[in-house]
Amino acid sequence: MLTIEQVGEVKRLLDEGRLSRRGIARAVGVSRGTVDKIANGKRGLVGIPPAEDLLERSAIAQRCPGCGGRVFMPCVYCEAVAHRGAVAGVESRAA
């Protein structure tokens, strides 16, 4: 999936009109089909927010104390399991 910045950059370059669609795809790092869909209005101008939390992750893989996997800390799997448990706890209290 594209980030919001990539979608915005494609739209800006299309509006500028100096590059071909192939050039835009190459410059932004997306497929030509994606550029065509944005240009023809067949793809909404939405995307995922930038992954700022990835900047906070460690640069060296480490052994996770929670699951034992070799990961870039903090462990996304353990975060997901903790979140799932918290959601299940809220649902059981609501019932």
C-alpha positions as CSV (number, residue, x, y, z in Angstrom):
1,M,0.0,0.0,0.0
2,L,1.2,3.5,-0.7
3,T,1.9,6.1,1.9
4,I,0.0,9.4,1.9
5,E,3.3,11.1,0.8
6,Q,3.6,8.9,-2.2
7,V,0.0,9.5,-3.3
8,G,0.4,13.3,-2.8
9,E,3.7,13.3,-4.8
10,V,2.2,11.4,-7.7
11,K,-0.8,13.9,-7.8
12,R,1.5,16.9,-7.6
13,L,3.7,15.6,-10.4
14,L,0.7,14.8,-12.5
15,D,-0.6,18.3,-12.0
16,E,2.8,19.8,-12.8
17,G,2.7,18.1,-16.1
18,R,6.5,18.0,-16.7
19,L,7.1,14.3,-16.4
20,S,5.4,11.4,-18.2
21,R,3.4,8.9,-16.2
22,R,6.3,6.4,-16.6
23,G,8.7,9.1,-15.3
24,I,6.5,9.8,-12.4
25,A,6.2,6.1,-11.5
26,R,10.0,5.8,-11.7
27,A,10.6,8.9,-9.6
28,V,8.1,8.0,-6.8
29,G,8.8,4.3,-6.8
30,V,5.3,3.1,-7.7
31,S,3.9,1.1,-10.7
32,R,2.7,2.8,-13.9
33,G,-0.7,1.3,-13.3
34,T,-0.9,3.1,-10.0
35,V,0.0,6.4,-11.6
36,D,-2.6,5.7,-14.3
37,K,-5.3,5.0,-11.7
38,I,-4.6,8.2,-9.8
39,A,-4.5,10.2,-13.0
40,N,-7.9,8.7,-14.2
41,G,-9.6,9.1,-10.8
42,K,-10.0,5.3,-10.4
43,R,-7.9,5.3,-7.2
44,G,-8.7,7.6,-4.3
45,L,-6.1,9.9,-2.9
46,V,-5.7,8.0,0.3
47,G,-2.8,6.1,1.8
48,I,-1.4,4.8,5.0
49,P,0.2,7.3,7.4
50,P,4.0,7.3,7.6
51,A,5.4,4.6,9.9
52,E,6.9,6.9,12.5
53,D,7.1,4.1,15.1
54,L,9.6,2.3,12.8
55,L,12.1,5.1,13.5
56,E,11.9,4.2,17.2
57,R,12.7,0.5,16.6
58,S,16.3,-0.8,17.2
59,A,18.6,-1.0,14.2
60,I,19.9,-4.4,15.3
61,A,17.8,-7.6,15.5
62,Q,17.7,-8.9,19.1
63,R,16.1,-11.8,20.9
64,C,12.7,-10.9,22.2
65,P,12.3,-11.8,25.9
66,G,8.5,-12.2,25.5
67,C,8.2,-14.6,22.5
68,G,11.8,-15.6,21.9
69,G,11.8,-14.4,18.3
70,R,14.7,-12.6,16.7
71,V,13.2,-9.1,16.0
72,F,13.9,-5.4,15.9
73,M,12.8,-4.3,19.3
74,P,10.1,-3.5,20.4
75,C,8.6,-6.8,19.2
76,V,5.5,-6.1,17.0
77,Y,4.2,-9.7,17.6
78,C,4.2,-9.2,21.4
79,E,2.6,-5.7,21.0
80,A,-0.2,-7.3,18.9
81,V,-0.7,-10.1,21.4
82,A,-0.9,-7.6,24.3
83,H,-3.4,-5.5,22.3
84,R,-5.5,-8.5,21.4
85,G,-5.6,-9.4,25.1
86,A,-6.6,-5.9,26.1
87,V,-9.4,-5.8,23.5
88,A,-10.7,-9.2,24.6
89,G,-10.7,-8.0,28.2
90,V,-12.8,-4.9,27.3
91,E,-15.2,-7.1,25.3
92,S,-15.7,-9.6,28.1
93,R,-16.4,-6.7,30.6
94,A,-19.0,-5.2,28.3
95,A,-20.9,-8.5,28.0
